[in-house]
Amino acid sequence: MSGESAETAEDAGTAAVRSAEAGGVREEADTVRTGTREKAADAGVREDAAAAAAAPVRDDGAATGPLLVAEGLKVVFPGRHGASAARAVDGVNLAVGTGEIVALVGESGCGKTTLARALLGLVRPSAGAVSFRGSPLAYGSRALKAYRRRVQLVLQDPSGSLNPRHTVYDAVAEGLRIHGHRGDERAVVASALSRAGLRPPERFFLRYPHELSGGQRQRVVIAGALVLDPELIVADEPVASLDASVRGEILALLLRLRDQLGLSALVVTHDLGLAWNIADRVAVMYLGRIVEAGPVEEVLTAPRHPYTKALLSVLPESGTPPVVLTGEPPDPARIPGGCRFHARCQDLASGAAAKAGVADACRGTDLPVLDGTAPGVACHLPEPNPTTPPP
């Protein structure tokens, strides 16, 4: 298939994703998500199949169950000059299955990025454990090097994550050189660039980051992650710095990689529209804990936690009056007792919690940590009220 045909099909997928973001109708979004995957896969399947022969071989092993699991994970940063320690991640259970895309959403400062760094082994947890394919994550240098060959990070800002003095070829080949790849380096780099949607790849080998568009730079970052043939990528706000016209292309690319390569992904984002279009499951995080989790269609069409409702209500297409949360999130060094959201909870402020007889519990009774593998909500209200249409 020609590069022009591939670009045409990707453009079709882009338009479809943007249509879902603008429309906000569940049936339309479902059609778009399916159509985007099919068109993107059709666009690149022949090139990717040819290039895959040069890629490193991945040993998936015979392990079953979730690919990546966090159990009771805590990350505590000591305070300065005797100040209280900040509980950035305060008891999180989370699982990512093989071939699954999980979206981790929440406002800035809720602990999403710290959790992602802990899952990658970049931050050592204060308590709890991370396991990959059933084996606990070890923190020795050799063990972490082997782990990071299988789990790769895609950063938010491609301009900041690419060395301006390195060509595209050198940027993508860096991982191969670090891990001592002994095969045909040129063929593997070309394969990664092709799978990331930069075709023909040879045309980009000698370019520098400043010679590329924002979308092309993000594709180079993704190619740098794909070059080691990982089983899981952790994408931290992968489209936050891109123009709206490019966002759909990158989302279509991530879906195509999942469908063709079986690649799993944890996508860290504050964008619920992105979560709706790309994720299988969503976990909503607030002040260091996951407060609601489940299949994306259930969480975003029938949110149960007041915080999730508030996040959805401010979207232009929500169809409900926006819920403006009062104040700022509490200091993670001074997490309040009871429900950690109670100081800003619209249901407590409106009297709905008192009417249900749980106002005192909201203020004083701690909630259990949610299971990372099953749907759930950390809220004292027995039946949180109205649902919100999908983004």
Backbone torsions as a table, in degrees:
resi	resn	phi	psi	omega
1	MET	NA	139.5	-176.8
2	SER	-75.1	160.2	176.7
3	GLY	-62.7	-33.2	179.4
4	GLU	-64.4	-40.6	179.0
5	SER	-65.0	-40.6	179.6
6	ALA	-62.4	-42.9	180.0
7	GLU	-64.4	-38.3	179.3
8	THR	-62.2	-45.0	-179.8
9	ALA	-66.2	-39.1	178.1
10	GLU	-65.7	-38.0	177.4
11	ASP	-62.0	-38.0	177.4
12	ALA	-63.2	-42.0	177.4
13	GLY	-64.0	-38.2	178.4
14	THR	-60.6	-48.2	-179.7
15	ALA	-61.2	-36.2	-179.5
16	ALA	-66.1	-43.0	-179.6
17	VAL	-64.5	-43.1	179.4
18	ARG	-63.5	-34.3	177.6
19	SER	-61.8	-40.5	179.1
20	ALA	-66.0	-39.9	-179.2
21	GLU	-64.6	-36.1	-177.0
22	ALA	-80.4	-35.4	-172.8
23	GLY	-77.4	-46.1	179.2
24	GLY	71.6	21.1	179.7
25	VAL	-104.5	132.5	-172.4
26	ARG	-61.0	-45.8	-177.5
27	GLU	-63.4	-40.5	179.8
28	GLU	-65.2	-41.6	-178.5
29	ALA	-65.0	-39.2	178.4
30	ASP	-61.7	-43.1	179.1
31	THR	-63.0	-41.2	-178.7
32	VAL	-63.8	-45.3	-177.6
33	ARG	-60.1	-42.1	179.1
34	THR	-68.5	-45.7	-178.1
35	GLY	-64.6	-37.6	178.7
36	THR	-61.2	-45.5	-179.3
37	ARG	-63.2	-44.3	-176.8
38	GLU	-65.5	-44.1	-178.0
39	LYS	-68.5	-41.9	179.8
40	ALA	-65.0	-39.3	179.6
41	ALA	-65.8	-42.5	179.5
42	ASP	-62.9	-33.6	-176.9
43	ALA	-67.9	-35.2	-172.1
44	GLY	-115.3	3.1	-168.5
45	VAL	-64.7	-40.2	-177.2
46	ARG	-71.8	-43.4	179.3
47	GLU	-64.3	-42.1	-178.4
48	ASP	-67.2	-37.2	-179.8
49	ALA	-65.0	-38.7	179.3
50	ALA	-70.4	-39.2	-176.9
51	ALA	-74.8	-27.6	-175.1
52	ALA	-63.2	-23.8	-179.0
53	ALA	-63.6	-26.2	-178.7
54	ALA	-90.9	-8.3	-175.3
55	ALA	-78.3	154.9	176.7
56	PRO	-59.2	146.4	-179.1
57	VAL	-85.2	132.8	-178.6
58	ARG	-100.4	134.2	177.6
59	ASP	-99.4	100.7	-177.7
60	ASP	-77.0	-20.6	-179.6
61	GLY	72.0	-172.5	-176.4
62	ALA	-108.2	10.2	-176.5
63	ALA	-66.6	145.8	177.3
64	THR	-119.9	174.7	-179.3
65	GLY	88.1	-170.4	-178.3
66	PRO	-59.2	148.1	179.1
67	LEU	-75.8	-50.3	-178.5
68	LEU	-125.4	132.8	-177.8
69	VAL	-134.3	133.1	170.1
70	ALA	-113.5	130.6	-178.3
71	GLU	-125.0	116.9	177.5
72	GLY	57.0	36.4	-171.8
73	LEU	-72.7	130.4	176.2
74	LYS	-132.6	137.8	173.7
75	VAL	-129.1	116.5	-177.3
76	VAL	-118.4	128.2	177.7
77	PHE	-104.5	124.2	-177.7
78	PRO	-64.2	144.3	177.8
79	GLY	-77.3	157.7	179.3
80	ARG	-89.4	145.0	174.5
81	HIS	54.1	42.1	175.5
82	GLY	83.0	4.6	178.9
83	ALA	-71.0	161.1	-179.8
84	SER	-64.2	149.0	178.5
85	ALA	-71.4	146.1	179.6
86	ALA	-94.6	122.8	180.0
87	ARG	-90.7	83.3	-175.4
88	ALA	-67.7	-41.4	173.4
89	VAL	-125.1	122.0	-166.5
90	ASP	-126.3	55.7	178.4
91	GLY	98.8	87.5	-177.4
92	VAL	-126.9	129.5	168.6
93	ASN	-110.3	126.7	-177.1
94	LEU	-151.4	143.0	178.5
95	ALA	-136.9	143.8	174.4
96	VAL	-124.4	122.3	-178.2
97	GLY	-86.3	168.2	177.8
98	THR	-65.6	128.9	-179.7
99	GLY	71.4	17.9	-176.7
100	GLU	-110.0	144.4	173.4
101	ILE	-110.5	120.8	179.3
102	VAL	-113.4	129.5	176.6
103	ALA	-99.9	129.4	176.1
104	LEU	-107.3	111.0	-171.7
105	VAL	-119.3	158.2	179.2
106	GLY	158.8	165.2	-178.6
107	GLU	-75.9	167.6	-179.7
108	SER	-58.9	137.6	178.1
109	GLY	89.3	3.6	-177.2
110	CYS	-83.7	-9.2	178.2
111	GLY	107.5	7.3	-176.7
112	LYS	-60.6	-50.5	-176.1
113	THR	-68.2	-37.9	177.5
114	THR	-63.3	-40.6	176.3
115	LEU	-61.7	-44.2	179.0
116	ALA	-61.6	-41.7	179.0
117	ARG	-65.0	-36.7	177.5
118	ALA	-67.0	-38.9	178.2
119	LEU	-65.5	-28.5	179.4
120	LEU	-85.8	-7.7	-177.2
121	GLY	82.9	10.2	178.2
122	LEU	-79.7	-24.7	174.1
123	VAL	-126.2	128.8	179.9
124	ARG	-82.1	125.7	-177.7
125	PRO	-66.4	148.5	176.6
126	SER	-76.3	-26.1	177.8
127	ALA	-157.8	165.1	-178.1
128	GLY	84.1	-174.6	-175.1
129	ALA	-147.8	152.3	172.8
130	VAL	-116.4	133.0	176.8
131	SER	-129.5	147.8	-179.9
132	PHE	-127.2	121.6	-175.0
133	ARG	51.1	41.8	174.7
134	GLY	83.7	-5.1	-178.7
135	SER	-108.1	131.7	179.0
136	PRO	-61.1	143.6	178.2
137	LEU	-71.7	125.2	176.2
138	ALA	-96.8	152.2	-172.4
139	TYR	-111.8	14.4	170.8
140	GLY	-70.8	158.0	-175.6
141	SER	-61.6	-41.3	-180.0
142	ARG	-68.7	-41.1	-179.6
143	ALA	-65.4	-41.6	179.2
144	LEU	-67.6	-35.9	178.2
145	LYS	-63.8	-43.3	178.2
146	ALA	-66.6	-38.0	-180.0
147	TYR	-65.3	-41.5	-177.0
148	ARG	-73.9	-11.5	169.8
149	ARG	-72.0	-28.3	-177.0
150	ARG	-98.1	-18.8	179.6
151	VAL	-129.3	117.9	-174.4
152	GLN	-117.1	154.1	-178.1
153	LEU	-108.4	135.2	171.3
154	VAL	-114.1	116.3	-174.2
155	LEU	-83.1	164.1	-174.5
156	GLN	-69.5	-46.1	-172.3
157	ASP	-106.7	104.2	-178.7
158	PRO	-64.8	-29.7	179.2
159	SER	-65.6	-35.1	-179.7
160	GLY	-83.5	-23.1	-176.9
161	SER	-92.1	-10.8	177.7
162	LEU	-102.4	133.2	177.2
163	ASN	-71.7	119.9	-176.8
164	PRO	-63.8	-15.8	-179.7
165	ARG	-93.3	-4.1	180.0
166	HIS	-100.8	139.1	173.1
167	THR	-71.7	168.1	176.8
168	VAL	-57.8	-42.0	-179.5
169	TYR	-59.6	-48.3	-178.2
170	ASP	-65.1	-37.0	-179.9
171	ALA	-63.7	-41.6	-178.6
172	VAL	-76.6	-34.9	-177.2
173	ALA	-77.6	-11.5	-175.4
174	GLU	-56.7	-44.3	179.8
175	GLY	-62.2	-39.5	178.3
176	LEU	-62.1	-40.9	-178.2
177	ARG	-70.3	-37.7	178.2
178	ILE	-63.3	-39.0	-176.6
179	HIS	-93.5	7.9	172.6
180	GLY	67.2	40.6	178.4
181	HIS	-63.7	132.8	-175.7
182	ARG	-109.1	1.7	-179.7
183	GLY	-85.7	-158.3	-179.6
184	ASP	-78.6	97.8	-175.3
185	GLU	-60.5	-42.8	-177.5
186	ARG	-61.5	-41.8	-179.3
187	ALA	-67.1	-39.0	-179.3
188	VAL	-69.1	-40.9	177.3
189	VAL	-63.0	-43.4	178.3
190	ALA	-62.0	-39.1	178.6
191	SER	-62.6	-44.9	-178.9
192	ALA	-64.5	-43.8	178.9
193	LEU	-63.8	-39.4	179.2
194	SER	-64.4	-44.0	179.2
195	ARG	-66.0	-26.8	177.8
196	ALA	-83.7	0.5	174.8
197	GLY	93.1	11.8	177.0
198	LEU	-100.8	95.5	-175.4
199	ARG	-129.1	140.2	-7.9
200	PRO	-71.1	139.5	-172.2
201	PRO	-63.6	-32.1	-177.7
202	GLU	-61.0	-25.4	-179.1
203	ARG	-67.9	-20.3	-176.5
204	PHE	-103.4	-6.6	-173.3
205	PHE	-52.6	-48.0	-171.0
206	LEU	-99.2	10.7	177.2
207	ARG	-83.0	155.4	176.7
208	TYR	-105.9	158.9	-176.3
209	PRO	-53.3	-37.5	-177.4
210	HIS	-69.5	-12.3	178.4
211	GLU	-90.6	1.1	-176.4
212	LEU	-111.7	157.4	173.0
213	SER	-76.7	169.9	179.3
214	GLY	-60.7	-41.0	178.9
215	GLY	-66.4	-38.5	178.1
216	GLN	-67.1	-38.3	177.3
217	ARG	-63.3	-41.3	178.2
218	GLN	-64.6	-35.5	176.7
219	ARG	-66.1	-34.5	176.8
220	VAL	-65.3	-41.8	177.8
221	VAL	-61.8	-42.5	178.4
222	ILE	-65.4	-39.9	177.2
223	ALA	-62.2	-38.7	177.2
224	GLY	-62.1	-31.1	175.9
225	ALA	-77.2	-36.1	-176.2
226	LEU	-76.4	-20.1	-170.8
227	VAL	-62.2	-25.6	178.6
228	LEU	-92.9	6.1	178.8
229	ASP	54.4	59.2	-177.5
230	PRO	-73.5	166.3	175.1
231	GLU	-96.0	-21.4	-177.4
232	LEU	-144.8	137.6	170.1
233	ILE	-118.3	143.1	173.7
234	VAL	-109.0	112.3	-175.5
235	ALA	-107.1	113.7	-178.6
236	ASP	-94.6	105.6	-178.0
237	GLU	48.0	61.8	-170.0
238	PRO	-67.6	-16.7	-179.0
239	VAL	-125.8	10.3	-174.4
240	ALA	-63.9	-32.2	-175.6
241	SER	-95.3	8.2	-175.0
242	LEU	-103.8	155.2	174.6
243	ASP	-65.6	156.3	-179.2
244	ALA	-59.3	-32.8	-178.4
245	SER	-69.0	-19.5	-177.1
246	VAL	-100.3	-22.7	-175.4
247	ARG	-56.3	-45.7	-178.7
248	GLY	-62.6	-34.5	179.1
249	GLU	-63.5	-43.0	-178.7
250	ILE	-70.1	-37.8	177.0
251	LEU	-63.9	-43.2	177.9
252	ALA	-62.0	-37.0	178.0
253	LEU	-63.7	-45.3	-179.6
254	LEU	-63.2	-38.6	177.3
255	LEU	-66.0	-39.9	-179.8
256	ARG	-65.9	-38.9	178.3
257	LEU	-64.5	-38.7	177.9
258	ARG	-64.8	-44.8	-174.8
259	ASP	-72.6	-35.3	-176.4
260	GLN	-88.6	-36.7	-173.4
261	LEU	-106.3	-7.2	-175.7
262	GLY	70.2	23.1	-175.3
263	LEU	-73.3	132.1	174.6
264	SER	-91.2	157.5	-178.9
265	ALA	-150.5	141.2	167.2
266	LEU	-111.7	114.0	-176.4
267	VAL	-105.2	116.1	179.0
268	VAL	-92.0	123.1	-174.7
269	THR	-157.5	158.0	169.2
270	HIS	-105.0	0.9	-173.8
271	ASP	-95.7	105.9	-178.9
272	LEU	-71.1	-26.4	174.8
273	GLY	-64.5	-39.0	176.1
274	LEU	-64.0	-44.3	179.6
275	ALA	-59.4	-41.7	-178.8
276	TRP	-61.7	-40.9	-172.9
277	ASN	-82.2	-21.1	-171.1
278	ILE	-121.2	-24.7	-167.9
279	ALA	-93.4	153.8	169.7
280	ASP	-90.7	-40.0	177.0
281	ARG	-131.4	157.1	178.8
282	VAL	-132.7	141.1	174.5
283	ALA	-123.4	123.6	-178.6
284	VAL	-97.9	125.9	-173.4
285	MET	-114.0	138.2	176.8
286	TYR	-144.0	125.3	175.3
287	LEU	49.8	48.9	172.4
288	GLY	88.4	-3.8	179.7
289	ARG	-132.9	154.9	172.8
290	ILE	-82.9	122.9	-175.8
291	VAL	-102.8	-16.1	175.4
292	GLU	-156.7	141.1	-179.6
293	ALA	-151.2	153.8	178.1
294	GLY	159.1	-177.7	175.8
295	PRO	-56.7	142.6	-172.6
296	VAL	-59.1	-37.7	-179.1
297	GLU	-64.8	-37.4	-179.4
298	GLU	-72.2	-45.4	-175.5
299	VAL	-68.9	-40.1	-174.0
300	LEU	-89.5	-13.8	175.1
301	THR	-102.4	-25.2	179.4
302	ALA	-136.6	64.6	-178.1
303	PRO	-64.3	142.2	-177.0
304	ARG	-109.9	-28.2	-178.9
305	HIS	-88.4	138.1	179.8
306	PRO	-56.4	-32.4	179.6
307	TYR	-67.5	-43.4	177.6
308	THR	-62.5	-40.6	178.1
309	LYS	-61.3	-41.3	-179.5
310	ALA	-65.6	-41.1	178.5
311	LEU	-62.0	-41.3	-178.6
312	LEU	-73.8	-31.2	-172.7
313	SER	-67.5	-23.9	-176.4
314	VAL	-86.2	-3.2	175.9
315	LEU	-71.7	139.4	-177.1
316	PRO	-57.5	-32.1	-176.1
317	GLU	-95.0	12.6	-175.6
318	SER	-68.1	-32.4	179.9
319	GLY	79.3	6.4	178.9
320	THR	-126.2	156.6	176.7
321	PRO	-60.5	135.4	-179.0
322	PRO	-65.3	140.5	175.6
323	VAL	-97.3	113.0	-179.5
324	VAL	-95.4	111.9	-179.0
325	LEU	-72.8	135.6	-178.7
326	THR	-85.8	142.4	175.4
327	GLY	72.5	-176.0	178.8
328	GLU	-103.3	158.9	174.4
329	PRO	-57.3	142.8	179.8
330	PRO	-58.6	157.5	176.2
331	ASP	-64.7	127.1	179.2
332	PRO	-63.3	-10.8	173.9
333	ALA	-86.5	-10.1	-179.5
334	ARG	-136.9	61.5	-179.1
335	ILE	-70.2	127.3	-177.0
336	PRO	-69.4	157.7	175.4
337	GLY	-74.4	169.5	-177.4
338	GLY	72.3	-152.2	174.9
339	CYS	-66.2	126.1	-175.6
340	ARG	-69.8	-8.5	177.8
341	PHE	-98.2	-1.9	-167.4
342	HIS	-64.0	-29.6	-178.4
343	ALA	-66.3	-19.6	-178.7
344	ARG	-119.8	6.0	-170.9
345	CYS	-73.7	124.6	179.3
346	GLN	-69.6	-29.5	179.1
347	ASP	-71.7	-34.1	176.5
348	LEU	-73.2	-41.3	-179.0
349	ALA	-67.0	-34.2	-176.7
350	SER	-81.5	-10.8	-178.3
351	GLY	94.5	-2.0	-180.0
352	ALA	-63.4	-37.6	179.1
353	ALA	-67.9	-40.2	178.9
354	ALA	-65.6	-39.2	178.6
355	LYS	-62.9	-34.5	178.6
356	ALA	-82.2	-5.4	177.8
357	GLY	79.1	23.7	-177.0
358	VAL	-121.6	10.0	-176.2
359	ALA	-59.5	-44.1	179.8
360	ASP	-65.2	-38.8	178.0
361	ALA	-65.0	-38.8	178.8
362	CYS	-58.5	-38.3	-176.3
363	ARG	-85.7	-21.6	-171.6
364	GLY	-132.4	-10.8	-177.2
365	THR	-109.1	120.0	179.5
366	ASP	-67.3	151.3	179.0
367	LEU	-100.2	148.6	178.8
368	PRO	-69.7	155.5	176.1
369	VAL	-72.1	134.9	-178.0
370	LEU	-71.2	147.9	172.5
371	ASP	-70.3	134.7	-176.4
372	GLY	-80.5	-5.7	-176.4
373	THR	-110.4	-8.8	-175.9
374	ALA	-125.7	153.0	176.2
375	PRO	-62.0	146.4	179.5
376	GLY	-174.7	167.8	178.2
377	VAL	-143.5	137.1	178.2
378	ALA	-99.3	85.2	-176.8
379	CYS	-151.2	141.2	179.6
380	HIS	-77.9	-24.0	-179.4
381	LEU	-65.8	128.1	-176.6
382	PRO	-66.1	-39.4	179.7
383	GLU	-136.7	82.1	178.9
384	PRO	-54.8	141.5	-166.5
385	ASN	-69.9	-133.6	-157.8
386	PRO	-57.8	149.1	177.0
387	THR	-84.1	163.4	-179.2
388	THR	-123.1	134.5	177.9
389	PRO	-60.1	156.6	-177.6
390	PRO	-67.0	155.8	177.9
391	PRO	-70.5	NA	NA
